[in-house]
């Protein structure tokens, strides 16, 4: 017997358009972002943290690389679940930060 796997969609494009209500990721349960190109202050992702806080539903898991989610509470709340280090051909090594959205502008 073959096990049933959950649906998995890969979306390449404008993150706001994909994650906003009505977009293909508006009900995503897991979001991965290779976050090297996103704006940050220190290692904190600024724009992407705000996007996650605006668009993701509570309970969504968010995985980012080498930079972390951070919010002052105005855009949402994220709980760090785990950090995983691993190889990266582009940088020599990376850290994956795994979060759960606790509260967002869409609920919680």
Buried (B, 14 or more C-beta within 10 A) or exposed (E): EEEEEEEEEEBEEEBEEBBBEEBEBBEBEEBBBBBBEBEBEEEBBBEBBBBBBBBBBBEBBBBBBBBBBBBEEEBBBBEEEEEEEEEBEEEEEBBBBBBBBEBBEBEE
